[in-house]
Amino acid sequence: MSYRYTNYNEKKKSNVNINIKKIVIICLIVFLFLSISTFTIILIKNNIGTIHKEKEIQTSYKKMFFQKNYIELIEKMDKELKISPFDVEYLVYRGYSYFFLGEDEKNIDKRKFFFSISISDLRKAMAIGVPTKNKPNLFFCIGKIYYYFGESYYNLSIEYLNNSLKAGNKRKDLYYILGLNYSYIGNYSEAIKTFTEALNIEESDLTLLAIGVSHFKKGDFENAKIFLEKVIKISNEPKIKEKSLLLMGEILFEQKIYDQAKDYFDKVIEINENNSSAYFYRGEVYFITNNPVKARAEWRKTLEIDPSHIRALKRIY
């Protein structure tokens, strides 16, 4: 009896210890679960807060850009790119900002500096990878910068502007700049074709003049006159009208229609009394029509305005 009673008590005590251990383990599990849950909730809240803050920052950058606060935006992008040098969005923001600063800059050295950084950022962004929707304007911007860089870069400008067209960009100014590039490299047929595309989007005296000039350089005087006459009729811009009148006078002079040519040179001088070319050609008309005294007076006037005018120098000396 005594043995059995002792064994029972020990067994009971053992069961109690097991139950306590179970309770402790359960408590630990519950505690760990609650701790992990609390930590997860805090982490999620922090992430949500970080994402929200990042969105606010991105919105502020976008706002700066559309408000044309380019200098302030560049300062922000400089800091961001020190941390994330391959962030496409930051590169694009800084590249565009420098581009627009370059377009507004009058100082040649500063302008070149701004464009150099712009093209570096934009090409780097393209190499890393930009969304398809952004490519048309990026190609256009890079092509325009190469156009600004001058003669050595006209072919590169043409390449990027055509890439912009292929990507779906149909801007009037894109066609116009592309036409200028073709004209400068002597491809007048492509220039006329491209200027015409710009004209189809919106008629302007500047585009009409560009087509007229291209026809003139191509040697197609009759088509050149058609476009120049239209410019003269519709333009209210003195510089554009002056150039159109001068070119019409030159064409008529080449066609040996001297009286009409002189009338156009007279009109040029009415707009700008310091147009040396108009005086020179008026001297040529007088010379050909047997009035050498008046011719020399016109050539002297040419040299008063432009002492380095080669053709007038040859006539006088």
Secondary structure, 3 states (H helix, E strand, C coil): CHHHHHHHHHHHHHHHHHHHHHHHHHHHHHHHHHHHHHHHHHHHHHHHHHHHHHHHHHHHHHHHHHCCCHHHHHHHHHHHHHHCCCCHHHHHHHHHHHHHHHHHCCCHHHHHHHHHHHHHHHHHHHHHCCCHHHHHHHHHHHHHHHHHHCHHHHHHHHHHHHHHHHCCCCCHHHHHHHHHHHHHCCCHHHHHHHHHHHHHHCCCHHHHHHHHHHHHHHCCHHHHHHHHHHHHHHCCCHHHHHHHHHHHHHHHHHCCCHHHHHHHHHHHHHHCCCCHHHHHHHHHHHHHCCCHHHHHHHHHHHHHHCCCCHHHHHHHC
